[in-house]
Amino acid sequence: MKLKKQQKSVFVQPLTWVSLSILIGSSISPLVNAQSFDQKDERRYIRCLERQSRNNQEIHCKRPAPEYPLSSSPLRYSEQQSYFNCLERQARRHKKLNCTRPIPQPQPPQKQQTQPDERTQLIQEANSFYNSGNYPLAEDKFRKLVKMYPKDAYIHYQLGNTLYREAKPEAAIDEYQEAIRLNSDYAVAHNAIGMIRASQDNWDEAINEYQKALNINPKYGDALKNLGEALWHQGKSSEAIAALEKARNVFKEQDDNDKIKSIDQLLEQVKHSRNN
């Protein structure tokens, strides 16, 4: 069976008088090592969404930022963004959704700082170059950070992302693997390696990495989708469909219609190829 190669890449109206602060407590993610975000910022963000709901008008509600963005537990960063996306969809669609709030990671008491620490500032600077597409300068910044913080898993992970964007897949994998060595719960790093191997048509290794990611986070929707694609390319249509349907259920819980649509299109292709 000859299959068309799929494109791969590494990497993501108003409510009535119902308080968002009540709705968000309906479920808790089973994952551990959550990266916390400032609770005052979260409450301010929720109140802003409530005003948007009551006044039936668009208001820019600033999302809370993690205390250490994407650093200690980057696998939870996507959980946080999904949580915020869900709250905003909840406000726009006048509909109660199952918005999963990440469990904050306990942190030792620290003296209040009025300015971000040096490490945070340097990471923000490197990420700004990455997000603007200036990958050579981002690589330079992340390499300097690696020398300063060699045991920081997130910095290795983000250097890997930068190297991948520069078409250096093997160097990127080295950094992802170092991130995993430093933090064994790095589901996103396993998924990233899997996607690189998939882009090289190395389906066995890709599947192995996706499964490692899912062992860490069984509800990792992107990894389930990628696993389904890889199984399809191996001619394992039934297993592919099972993985894709699990991914669809995850995205349905998150009310992510764009990803649901993508999964539906892929499921249709897999079922069509199985019948021919």
C-alpha positions, 0 to 999 in steps of 0.5 A, spaced: 500 500 500 502 506 497 501 512 502 502 519 501 507 522 505 504 527 510 507 534 512 510 534 519 513 539 523 516 539 530 511 542 535 501 548 538 460 569 545 459 571 552 457 566 558 451 568 562 452 570 570 456 563 571 463 565 574 469 562 571 472 561 577 467 556 579 467 552 572 475 551 572 475 547 578 471 541 575 477 537 573 484 536 575 489 534 570 493 527 573 500 529 570 505 531 576 510 536 576 506 542 574 509 549 572 505 554 577 503 561 574 501 567 579 494 566 582 493 573 582 494 574 575 490 568 574 484 571 578 485 578 574 485 574 568 478 570 570 475 577 572 476 580 565 473 574 562 467 575 566 467 582 564 467 580 557 461 575 558 457 580 562 458 586 557 458 582 551 464 585 548 471 584 546 476 585 552 483 584 551 484 579 557 492 578 559 493 571 560 497 569 566 505 568 565 508 562 568 513 564 574 519 560 570 516 560 563 517 553 560 523 551 564 522 546 569 516 542 566 515 544 559 511 538 558 506 542 562 506 548 558 502 546 553 497 544 558 497 551 561 496 554 554 490 549 553 487 551 559 487 558 557 484 557 550 479 553 553 477 558 558 477 563 552 472 558 548 468 558 554 467 565 554 466 566 547 461 560 546 456 561 552 458 554 554 460 550 560 467 546 558 471 541 561 477 546 562 483 542 566 487 547 570 494 544 571 496 542 578 501 548 581 508 545 582 510 546 590 516 551 590 520 553 596 518 560 599 522 565 596 523 572 597 519 577 592 523 579 586 521 586 583 525 584 577 525 577 573 532 573 575 538 573 570 536 566 567 529 568 566 531 575 562 536 571 558 531 565 556 526 571 554 531 574 550 533 568 546 525 566 545 524 572 542 529 571 537 526 564 536 519 566 535 521 572 530 524 567 526 531 569 527 534 562 528 541 563 528 541 568 533 536 564 537 541 558 537 547 563 539 543 565 545 541 558 547 548 556 546 550 561 551 545 559 556 547 552 556 554 554 558 551 558 564 546 552 566 548 546 563 543 542 567 537 546 565 533 541 561 528 546 558 534 550 555 537 544 551 529 542 549 529 549 546 536 549 543 533 543 540 527 546 537 532 552 534 536 547 531 531 543 528 528 550 525 535 550 522 535 544 518 540 540 523 535 534 525 541 530 528 543 536 532 536 537 535 535 530 537 542 530 541 539 536 545 532 533 546 536 527 548 540 531 553 533 534 556 530 527 557 536 525 560 536 531 565 528 530 566 525 523 564 518 526 564 519 530 558 514 528 553 514 533 548 522 532 547 520 524 546 514 527 541 519 532 537 524 526 536 519 522 534 517 527 529 524 528 526 524 520 525 517 520 522 520 526 517 526 521 515 521 515 514 524 512 520 517 509 522 519 504 528 523 509 531 518 514 531 513 510 534 517 508 539 518 515 541 511 517 541 509 511 545 514 514 550 511 520 550 504 517 551 507 513 557 508 519 561 502 523 558 497 518 556 492 524 554 497 527 550 493 529 544 499 531 539 503 524 540 496 520 539 495 523 532 502 522 530 502 515 533 496 514 528 499 517 522 506 513 523 502 506 524 498 508 518 504 509 514 506 502 516 500 499 514 497 498 521 490 501 519 486 498 525 491 501 530 492 507 527 484 508 527 484 507 534 490 512 536 487 517 532 480 516 535 483 517 542 486 523 540 480 526 537 477 524 544 482 528 547 481 534 543 474 534 544 475 534 551 479 540 550 473 543 545 479 544 540 475 544 533 481 545 529 484 539 531 478 535 531 477 537 524 484 535 522 483 528 526 477 527 522 480 528 515 486 524 517 481 518 519 477 519 513 484 518 509 486 512 513 479 508 512 479 510 505 486 507 504 484 501 508 478 499 504 482 500 497 
